[in-house]
Amino acid sequence: MMELNGAPADLEAVKALALVNYGHFTSMRVDDQRVRGLSLHMERLQRDCRAVFATELDMDRVRECVRRAVAGHDGSFVVRVSIFDPALDMGHPSSAATPHVLVTSRPTGQLPMPPMRVQAVPYVRDVPAVKHIGLFGALHARRAAQLDGFDDALFYGPDDLISEGGTWNVGFIDREGSVIWPKAEVLPGVTMALLQQQHEHTVTHVTREAAHGMQAAFATNTSIGVRAISTIDSTPFPTEHPVLAALREGYQAAPGDLV
């Protein structure tokens, strides 16, 4: 399914996403017509539209486009809402923009997902606070990690501080059993925000060395929920932990909001 502004998408209009690659998006896991953190997803779209296009997004239109996309579809799937301007001129991106709303959907797996192995790599995403569509660097890092035998890449900056994964936030459980979120330039993830609302936590700097010394580690985003990390580089981590189980159960028990 692919609809632009509530109607079947025209290839001529959406090709700007590939050729100009300027815009932002959010992805939402839909479970039986409900989305966990729906208001946070809408706030993200509004906030990022100001940052990317310096204009206000018509949120009523966005919600209506999403409703059309999920209507009549049961079960679990992911809806992605991409905001872009098909008329954007690559030579003059500062021109006044008219944001369009592209809604697409794709299947998703059952939760919880199996643990994954990650490789720490030096990388910082462009404009980390915005969920923008420029994914080349993140996907290139993921590809390199997979070629080295891992499932994904875990980023750290020039200061040696752990930040995030390519399309997910990372959390840790320290030796005292406390939930730790890295203090760094990261995307403010919706799933991370929901978990922070539910569980006591600390946000602090986490070096690569400190990460290897944690009791457990996990990845979070709307598609994977709370996914255990079994290995960082050559350091193994347990994939079962009481705090990890509580995080996962709390997230999956959240009822979500009707679209």
Wavefront OBJ file of the C-alpha trace (Angstrom):
o trace
v 0.000 0.000 0.000
v 1.290 3.436 -0.925
v -0.847 6.556 -0.751
v 0.125 10.182 -1.231
v -2.097 12.730 0.506
v -4.804 10.101 0.878
v -4.867 8.954 -2.764
v -2.944 6.308 -4.725
v 0.638 7.536 -5.038
v 1.882 8.790 -8.389
v 5.385 7.640 -9.331
v 6.296 11.050 -10.727
v 5.567 12.631 -7.346
v 7.318 10.089 -5.119
v 10.493 9.820 -7.210
v 11.808 12.879 -5.340
v 12.333 10.611 -2.344
v 14.923 8.665 -4.330
v 16.442 11.446 -6.417
v 16.533 14.302 -3.887
v 16.274 12.265 -0.670
v 15.189 15.139 1.565
v 12.428 14.663 4.096
v 11.552 12.984 7.358
v 9.345 10.156 8.581
v 8.074 8.047 11.433
v 7.307 4.334 11.468
v 4.533 2.953 13.664
v 3.795 -0.636 14.556
v 0.040 -1.215 14.310
v -1.409 -4.048 16.390
v -5.143 -4.549 15.773
v -5.690 -0.906 14.833
v -3.721 0.413 17.831
v -0.358 2.171 17.985
v 1.768 2.428 21.117
v 2.866 6.034 21.591
v 0.680 7.367 18.783
v 0.745 10.913 20.182
v 4.550 10.767 20.376
v 4.732 9.742 16.719
v 2.498 12.673 15.771
v 4.589 15.068 17.883
v 7.726 13.791 16.147
v 6.278 14.484 12.700
v 5.249 17.979 13.729
v 8.593 18.757 15.380
v 10.669 17.363 12.537
v 8.632 19.203 9.915
v 9.590 22.464 11.591
v 13.243 21.413 11.607
v 13.338 20.096 8.036
v 10.928 22.451 6.217
v 10.438 25.361 8.644
v 6.687 25.029 8.357
v 3.740 23.588 10.259
v 2.342 20.199 9.336
v -1.411 19.693 9.043
v -1.774 17.018 11.719
v -5.473 16.426 11.029
v -4.581 15.511 7.461
v -1.781 13.225 8.669
v -4.097 11.373 11.045
v -6.714 10.962 8.315
v -4.101 9.556 5.926
v -2.989 7.043 8.554
v -6.591 6.044 9.293
v -7.126 5.321 5.605
v -4.010 3.158 5.574
v -5.010 0.961 8.502
v -8.748 0.755 7.833
v -9.902 -2.826 7.382
v -6.503 -4.348 8.207
v -6.272 -6.548 11.293
v -3.203 -8.083 12.895
v 0.227 -6.483 13.100
v 2.061 -4.434 10.489
v 4.166 -1.283 10.222
v 2.897 1.986 8.765
v 5.462 4.549 7.693
v 4.526 8.201 7.283
v 7.035 10.098 5.124
v 6.910 13.876 4.802
v 8.530 15.433 1.728
v 7.980 18.013 -0.986
v 7.936 16.554 -4.542
v 8.658 20.033 -5.955
v 11.783 20.635 -3.868
v 14.652 21.958 -5.986
v 17.970 20.368 -5.039
v 19.721 23.621 -5.917
v 17.423 25.717 -3.706
v 16.296 23.632 -0.722
v 15.677 26.853 1.225
v 12.642 27.680 -0.925
v 9.237 27.611 0.766
v 8.065 24.014 1.001
v 4.684 22.344 0.694
v 4.945 19.099 2.679
v 3.178 16.060 1.238
v 2.166 12.986 3.244
v 3.198 9.594 1.897
v 1.853 6.569 3.799
v 3.207 3.086 3.142
v 2.876 -0.209 4.982
v 4.898 -3.377 5.344
v 4.670 -6.647 7.289
v 6.328 -6.993 10.680
v 7.487 -9.902 12.810
v 6.048 -11.225 16.036
v 7.318 -9.908 19.364
v 9.634 -10.574 21.056
v 12.243 -10.827 18.336
v 15.308 -13.074 18.728
v 18.497 -11.615 20.247
v 20.999 -9.952 17.952
v 24.766 -9.556 17.752
v 26.112 -6.050 17.130
v 29.449 -4.552 16.187
v 30.530 -1.180 17.589
v 31.535 1.151 14.740
v 32.555 4.836 14.661
v 29.665 6.777 13.156
v 27.401 9.733 13.945
v 24.223 10.226 11.923
v 23.555 13.569 10.223
v 21.241 15.717 12.382
v 20.707 12.884 14.899
v 17.670 14.459 16.588
v 15.623 14.285 13.351
v 14.242 11.045 11.936
v 15.163 11.976 8.388
v 15.165 9.808 5.287
v 18.938 10.019 4.722
v 19.806 6.425 5.657
v 22.864 5.741 3.480
v 25.461 6.036 6.237
v 23.486 3.940 8.703
v 22.718 1.223 6.169
v 26.329 1.175 4.971
v 27.454 0.612 8.569
v 24.843 -2.133 8.982
v 26.016 -3.821 5.788
v 29.646 -3.726 6.911
v 28.729 -5.222 10.288
v 26.744 -7.994 8.626
v 29.655 -8.791 6.326
v 31.745 -9.198 9.495
v 29.261 -11.731 10.842
v 27.092 -9.495 13.024
v 23.415 -8.599 12.744
v 23.767 -4.831 13.013
v 26.000 -1.900 13.924
v 26.153 -0.005 17.221
v 27.468 3.546 16.843
v 29.983 5.439 18.923
v 31.261 8.976 18.385
v 34.744 10.512 18.241
v 34.542 10.866 22.029
v 34.265 7.046 22.259
v 30.750 7.360 23.666
v 28.061 4.880 22.644
v 25.056 6.565 21.025
v 22.552 4.386 19.110
v 22.067 1.848 16.372
v 21.260 2.682 12.788
v 17.487 2.481 13.234
v 17.157 1.817 16.968
v 18.029 3.144 20.385
v 20.209 1.127 22.729
v 19.803 0.614 26.457
v 21.831 -1.201 29.104
v 21.330 -2.847 32.475
v 24.260 -2.158 34.767
v 25.768 -4.348 37.477
v 23.276 -2.994 40.024
v 20.329 -3.861 37.778
v 19.568 -0.249 36.821
v 18.409 0.738 33.325
v 20.955 2.987 31.612
v 20.345 5.036 28.469
v 23.382 6.570 26.738
v 23.759 10.327 26.960
v 24.714 11.297 23.413
v 23.416 12.840 20.208
v 20.667 10.319 19.405
v 17.242 10.129 17.863
v 14.631 10.557 20.615
v 12.918 7.250 19.924
v 9.238 6.735 20.692
v 9.760 3.259 22.153
v 12.616 4.562 24.282
v 10.365 7.365 25.552
v 7.604 4.905 26.452
v 10.047 2.703 28.352
v 11.444 5.727 30.161
v 7.916 6.618 31.266
v 7.366 3.112 32.624
v 10.679 2.336 34.329
v 13.183 4.143 36.508
v 16.336 4.860 34.565
v 19.489 6.929 34.299
v 20.757 8.823 31.262
v 24.533 9.018 31.375
v 27.648 8.763 29.218
v 28.506 5.185 28.257
v 31.934 4.532 26.807
v 32.672 1.486 24.688
v 34.606 0.016 27.595
v 31.700 0.652 29.972
v 29.263 -0.914 27.494
v 31.286 -4.124 27.478
v 31.061 -4.212 31.273
v 27.267 -3.964 31.496
v 25.126 -6.816 32.773
v 22.793 -6.816 29.761
v 21.984 -4.759 26.661
v 18.962 -4.269 24.438
v 17.750 -2.448 21.339
v 14.426 -0.647 20.987
v 12.252 0.742 18.240
v 8.642 0.508 17.150
v 9.183 -2.606 15.020
v 11.298 -4.663 17.405
v 9.931 -3.520 20.764
v 12.577 -4.577 23.297
v 15.149 -6.837 21.631
v 17.971 -8.413 23.603
v 21.548 -7.899 22.418
v 23.538 -11.107 22.839
v 26.951 -9.783 21.799
v 28.737 -6.458 21.433
v 31.898 -7.091 19.445
v 33.362 -10.165 21.175
v 31.627 -9.582 24.530
v 28.660 -11.889 25.199
v 25.598 -10.795 27.166
v 22.801 -12.855 28.713
v 19.619 -12.661 26.685
v 17.413 -13.315 29.720
v 17.398 -10.928 32.681
v 14.619 -9.963 35.130
v 14.844 -6.261 34.265
v 14.924 -7.017 30.554
v 11.852 -9.213 30.960
v 10.050 -6.444 32.881
v 10.849 -3.908 30.154
v 9.599 -6.240 27.444
v 6.441 -7.241 29.298
v 5.591 -3.649 30.188
v 5.986 -2.516 26.604
v 3.986 -5.359 25.111
v 1.220 -4.899 27.676
v 0.754 -1.239 26.745
v -2.650 -1.081 24.987
v -1.790 1.618 22.481
v -4.117 4.212 21.018
v -6.698 3.726 18.307
v -5.633 5.398 15.091
l 1 2 3 4 5 6 7 8 9 10 11 12 13 14 15 16 17 18 19 20 21 22 23 24 25 26 27 28 29 30 31 32 33 34 35 36 37 38 39 40 41 42 43 44 45 46 47 48 49 50 51 52 53 54 55 56 57 58 59 60 61 62 63 64 65 66 67 68 69 70 71 72 73 74 75 76 77 78 79 80 81 82 83 84 85 86 87 88 89 90 91 92 93 94 95 96 97 98 99 100 101 102 103 104 105 106 107 108 109 110 111 112 113 114 115 116 117 118 119 120 121 122 123 124 125 126 127 128 129 130 131 132 133 134 135 136 137 138 139 140 141 142 143 144 145 146 147 148 149 150 151 152 153 154 155 156 157 158 159 160 161 162 163 164 165 166 167 168 169 170 171 172 173 174 175 176 177 178 179 180 181 182 183 184 185 186 187 188 189 190 191 192 193 194 195 196 197 198 199 200 201 202 203 204 205 206 207 208 209 210 211 212 213 214 215 216 217 218 219 220 221 222 223 224 225 226 227 228 229 230 231 232 233 234 235 236 237 238 239 240 241 242 243 244 245 246 247 248 249 250 251 252 253 254 255 256 257 258 259
